[in-house]
Amino acid sequence: MGPKEKVEKSEGETVGKTKKEKKEKVKRAPTAFILFCKAKRPEIKAAQPDLTFGSYGKIFGEMWSKLDDEEKAPYIEESATQKKQLGVEKKPKVSRPPSPYMIFCSQARIQVKKTHPTATFGETGKILGAMWSSLDENSKAVYSRAAADQKAAWPVAEEATEEAGEEAAEEAGEESE
């Protein structure tokens, strides 16, 4: 059952629920693989018209994996061209600064893996959690200070990343003119 549409009353009032507003989708350039699929689909469909959508995907995936770099090059170049035309540039992602616990885990995980080499990921997490809980406040304060230092530097790194992304977008806009 889908969302109801607006029902107008006589004086411009609405009754019932409204359709959810759709977010504007950002136009993205197709990948080289998608361009390859678009080019090959008519050929495969003519040869095997009764295939399901999933079967097409498997066939295209096998065909793509068998291509060498020279055969993939035209699709890769076309994809890059379309990305430039759309001004699509990936901004480098800046991850959030780690918490004191995460700093502790990154340092202690090496020791835990040496003492418990067969421990699974979950078991390692439980051991690290127990170790963290057993630390006194002075020991935890060391990790808290390290986290605070990284957090203080974080907004600066984020702003630099945003500026780099804006510069790349401006350059892409200038190239397309």
C-alpha positions as CSV (number, residue, x, y, z in Angstrom):
1,M,0.0,0.0,0.0
2,G,1.6,3.3,-1.1
3,P,1.4,6.7,0.4
4,K,-1.8,8.6,-0.2
5,E,-1.9,11.7,-2.4
6,K,-3.3,15.0,-1.2
7,V,-7.0,15.4,-1.5
8,E,-8.0,19.0,-2.0
9,K,-11.0,20.4,-0.3
10,S,-13.0,23.3,-1.7
11,E,-11.1,26.1,-0.2
12,G,-7.5,24.9,-0.9
13,E,-7.3,22.8,2.3
14,T,-5.8,19.4,2.1
15,V,-7.0,16.2,3.7
16,G,-5.1,13.0,4.3
17,K,-1.4,12.2,4.1
18,T,0.8,13.7,1.4
19,K,3.3,11.8,-0.7
20,K,6.7,11.8,0.7
21,E,8.8,14.4,-1.0
22,K,11.6,12.8,-3.1
23,K,15.1,14.1,-2.5
24,E,16.9,15.5,-5.5
25,K,19.2,12.8,-6.8
26,V,22.7,13.8,-7.6
27,K,23.5,12.9,-11.2
28,R,26.4,10.6,-11.2
29,A,28.6,9.5,-14.1
30,P,28.3,5.8,-15.0
31,T,31.2,3.6,-14.2
32,A,33.2,1.9,-17.0
33,F,31.4,-1.4,-16.2
34,I,28.0,0.2,-16.6
35,L,29.0,1.7,-20.0
36,F,30.2,-1.8,-21.0
37,C,26.9,-3.3,-20.0
38,K,24.9,-0.7,-21.9
39,A,27.0,-1.4,-25.0
40,K,26.8,-5.2,-24.8
41,R,23.1,-5.5,-23.6
42,P,21.6,-5.5,-27.1
43,E,24.0,-8.1,-28.4
44,I,23.4,-10.4,-25.4
45,K,19.6,-9.8,-25.5
46,A,19.4,-10.7,-29.2
47,A,21.4,-13.9,-28.6
48,Q,19.5,-14.9,-25.4
49,P,16.2,-13.0,-25.2
50,D,14.8,-15.1,-22.3
51,L,17.4,-14.3,-19.7
52,T,16.5,-12.8,-16.4
53,F,17.9,-9.5,-15.1
54,G,20.2,-11.4,-12.7
55,S,21.5,-13.7,-15.5
56,Y,22.4,-10.6,-17.5
57,G,24.4,-9.4,-14.6
58,K,26.3,-12.6,-14.2
59,I,27.1,-12.8,-17.9
60,F,28.3,-9.1,-18.0
61,G,30.4,-9.7,-14.9
62,E,32.1,-12.7,-16.5
63,M,32.6,-10.9,-19.8
64,W,34.1,-7.9,-18.0
65,S,36.5,-9.9,-15.9
66,K,37.8,-11.7,-19.0
67,L,38.6,-8.4,-20.7
68,D,42.2,-7.2,-20.6
69,D,43.2,-3.6,-19.8
70,E,43.3,-2.6,-23.5
71,E,39.8,-3.8,-24.1
72,K,38.5,-2.0,-21.0
73,A,40.3,1.3,-21.9
74,P,37.6,2.8,-24.1
75,Y,35.0,2.3,-21.4
76,I,37.3,3.7,-18.7
77,E,38.1,6.8,-20.8
78,E,34.4,7.4,-21.5
79,S,33.6,7.1,-17.8
80,A,36.4,9.6,-16.9
81,T,35.1,12.0,-19.6
82,Q,31.6,11.9,-18.3
83,K,32.8,12.4,-14.7
84,K,34.6,15.5,-15.8
85,Q,31.6,16.8,-17.7
86,L,29.4,16.4,-14.6
87,G,32.1,17.8,-12.4
88,V,32.2,14.7,-10.2
89,E,35.2,14.7,-8.0
90,K,35.4,12.6,-4.9
91,K,36.4,14.5,-1.9
92,P,39.0,12.8,0.3
93,K,37.2,11.5,3.3
94,V,38.4,12.7,6.6
95,S,37.4,10.2,9.3
96,R,36.4,11.4,12.8
97,P,39.1,11.4,15.4
98,P,39.2,8.3,17.5
99,S,37.8,8.0,21.0
100,P,40.1,7.3,23.9
101,Y,38.8,3.7,23.8
102,M,39.7,3.3,20.1
103,I,43.2,4.6,20.7
104,F,43.6,2.1,23.5
105,C,42.3,-0.7,21.3
106,S,44.6,0.1,18.4
107,Q,47.6,-0.1,20.7
108,A,46.5,-3.1,22.8
109,R,45.2,-5.2,19.9
110,I,48.7,-6.2,18.9
111,Q,49.4,-7.5,22.4
112,V,46.1,-9.3,22.5
113,K,46.7,-11.0,19.2
114,K,50.1,-12.2,20.4
115,T,48.7,-13.7,23.6
116,H,45.5,-15.0,22.0
117,P,46.4,-15.8,18.3
118,T,43.3,-17.9,17.7
119,A,40.8,-15.3,19.1
120,T,38.0,-14.3,16.8
121,F,37.2,-10.7,16.1
122,G,34.4,-10.8,18.7
123,E,36.5,-12.5,21.3
124,T,39.3,-9.9,20.7
125,G,36.7,-7.2,21.3
126,K,35.6,-8.7,24.6
127,I,39.2,-9.1,25.8
128,L,39.9,-5.4,24.9
129,G,36.7,-4.3,26.6
130,A,37.7,-6.1,29.8
131,M,41.2,-4.7,29.6
132,W,39.8,-1.1,29.2
133,S,37.4,-1.6,32.1
134,S,40.2,-2.8,34.4
135,L,42.3,0.3,33.7
136,D,42.5,2.9,36.4
137,E,41.5,6.6,35.7
138,N,45.1,7.8,35.4
139,S,45.8,5.2,32.6
140,K,42.6,6.2,30.8
141,A,43.5,9.8,31.1
142,V,46.6,9.2,28.9
143,Y,44.3,8.0,26.1
144,S,41.8,10.8,26.8
145,R,44.5,13.4,26.3
146,A,45.6,11.8,23.1
147,A,42.0,11.8,21.8
148,A,41.6,15.4,22.8
149,D,44.7,16.4,20.9
150,Q,43.5,14.6,17.8
151,K,40.0,16.1,18.2
152,A,41.5,19.6,18.4
153,A,43.3,19.1,15.1
154,W,40.3,17.5,13.4
155,P,38.2,20.5,12.3
156,V,41.3,22.0,10.7
157,A,41.8,18.9,8.6
158,E,38.1,18.8,7.7
159,E,38.1,22.4,6.6
160,A,41.2,21.7,4.4
161,T,39.4,18.8,2.8
162,E,36.3,20.9,2.1
163,E,38.5,23.6,0.5
164,A,40.3,21.0,-1.6
165,G,36.9,19.7,-2.8
166,E,35.6,23.1,-3.7
167,E,38.8,23.9,-5.6
168,A,38.5,20.7,-7.6
169,A,34.9,21.5,-8.4
170,E,35.8,25.0,-9.6
171,E,38.6,23.6,-11.8
172,A,36.2,21.0,-13.3
173,G,33.7,23.9,-14.0
174,E,36.4,25.9,-15.7
175,E,37.5,23.0,-17.9
176,S,34.0,22.3,-19.1
177,E,33.5,25.9,-20.4
